[in-house]
Amino acid sequence: MSGTDATVLPSRDHYRLKYPNRPAQLASVMEKPRRIFLDTAHLVNIARLRRGEYVPDRFRVAYAHLDAYIQSRRYSVIFSLSSPLDWVDGDATLESALNIAYVIDSSANRLFFEGDQFLFLHELLCECLRVQPGLRIPHFPIFQEIVSGKTIRTGLGTLVNEVPRFASDIETIDGAFPVEIPAPYAAPSVQLTWQRKQSSPATYHERVHGFGDALDRDIKGRPDGTIHRQDIHNWTKHFLKVDIVLRALNSQITVDEVIDQVDWDRCPAIQLYIKARAKRIRAAFSAKANDVDDWANLPIIPYCDLFLTDRAFREFILQADKSLAHIVHSDPRSAAEALGPCVP
């Protein structure tokens, strides 16, 4: 991209104008340091650059700039709980996965993202509360600062304790599940993920196969890519379990009546997912191994300042919402240019 104003990240006003009705709990993160998410391939190149290994000459300066952003206190790097699953995938070694983790852990500011299910559910619950004031809904944070010696509050822990049927297969201690856990760092998360992959490879690969099977069913079942309102309703129940959550805390509620009144434009992550999913279905080719991780991190996009991913995934995102071109990049040069000069 050229060095014009069009490459500069939009101001905070852009977010307020584009998503004026986003949940207040999520809107508050917009006032924090600028948030960056980098996918595996780009983190690998930054790790190689640090170790003096080969990185294509045309990208070296851009990755050096991105590395400086990572270590600046003006920026926060988002650490997604699902990312280590991608870092240890395929031919990766424990050493190569840890090298990626060290890049994340060296950042001056880190934000923990627990997973797509929790952000989607958070948006929807906040919208249900708007539709029917007085509803009881569980409260759990989405983006949390990772600070040494501090704890974070997990969405899973909150939901398991307040909504017992949310995850009936979770092991509890005396009927309880920890709500707060030590702030997670990337390197220990990689160690744990690696151990689980070695001890149970079949279980580890189920997530990839499950994603691919679901996509194949959608391609065969709706070749034109049309996703109807009822399809979205079914997804909110099967994946988000919104009916289980709302009924657990509101015994007299008629969930379908509330969901029927939901304004999906007030749920930017869900809206983006549905639109991009429709585009992906129309493309009609089978999933790749790393697709599951790309899609798991998609809901971060409306709530971050820069999302650096691969070219194919970026194309689906921009087909769904062209206005996100300032945020979603696949070329590290345009990403570094968009962030502008790094301020320590």
C-alpha positions, 0 to 999 in steps of 0.5 A, a space after each residue: 500500500 502507498 504512503 497515503 492517508 488511506 493506510 493510516 489506521 482509523 481513529 477511535 471515532 471510526 470504531 464508534 461510528 462503525 459500531 456505535 452500539 457495541 457492548 459497553 464492556 467491549 467498547 471500553 477496551 478501545 481506550 487502551 493501548 492500540 491492540 495488535 494480533 499477529 498470526 503464526 506465520 508472521 510471529 515465526 518471521 519475527 522470531 527468525 529475525 530476532 535469532 538472525 535467521 533467514 527472513 525475505 529481504 523485502 520484509 525484514 524492515 517491516 518485521 523489525 518495525 512490528 517487533 518494535 511495536 510489540 515491545 512498545 508500551 503504546 501497543 498491546 499484543 493479543 494472546 489468543 488461547 487457541 494460538 498455541 494449538 496452531 504453533 505446535 501443529 504440523 511439523 512444528 517442534 517444541 523449540 519452534 513453538 516456544 520461539 513464537 511464544 517468546 515473542 508474545 511474552 516479550 511484549 510490553 503489554 499483553 491481552 488475553 483472549 479466551 476464545 471465539 465462543 465467549 466473545 460471541 456469547 458476550 455480544 449476544 447476551 448484552 444484546 438480549 439485555 437491551 431487548 429485554 431489560 432486567 434479564 439476568 446474564 453472567 458477566 465475564 471479561 473478554 480482553 484482560 491484561 496479562 500481568 505477572 503475579 495477577 489473576 484473570 477471570 475466565 468466561 469458562 469458569 464463570 459459566 460453569 459455576 453459574 450455568 452448570 449445564 454449560 459444560 457438563 463434561 468439565 471436571 469440578 472440585 466439590 461442584 465448583 470450577 476455578 473462576 480465576 486463574 494465574 495470568 497465562 503466559 504463552 510459553 507455559 501454554 505452549 508446553 502444556 499444549 505440546 504435552 497434550 498433543 503428544 499424549 493424545 494426538 487423536 483428540 488434538 486433531 479432532 478440532 481440525 477435522 471437526 471444523 473441516 467436516 462442518 464446512 463440508 456440510 455447509 458447502 454441500 447443504 447451501 452451495 449458494 452460501 445463503 445463511 438464513 435467520 433460523 440458521 443463526 438461531 440454531 448456531 446460537 443454541 448449539 455453539 453459544 448455548 445461549 438458551 441454556 445460559 438464559 434459562 439457567 438465570 431466567 426461569 420464565 424466559 422464552 428464549 426464541 422470542 428474545 432472539 427474534 428481536 436481536 439486532 445483529 448489527 449490534 453484534 459486530 463480531 457475530 455479524 462479521 463471522 456470518 458474512 465471512 462464513 457465507 463467502 467461505 461457503 461460496 468459495 466451496 473448497 475444503 478447509 486447510 489445517 490452519 483454517 480452524 485457528 484463523 476462524 477462531 480468532 476472527 471475532 477479535 477483528 472489530 475490537 483491535 487496531 491491527 490484525 495481521 493474517 494470511 492473504 486468503 483469510 484476509 480476502 474473505 474478511 474484506 469480502 464480508 466488510 471492505 471497511 476493515 481493510 485498514 485493520 486486516 492485513 496480510 503484508 507486513 509492510 502495509 501493516 507497519 505502514 498502517 501503524 505509523 512511526 513506533 512510539 516507545 
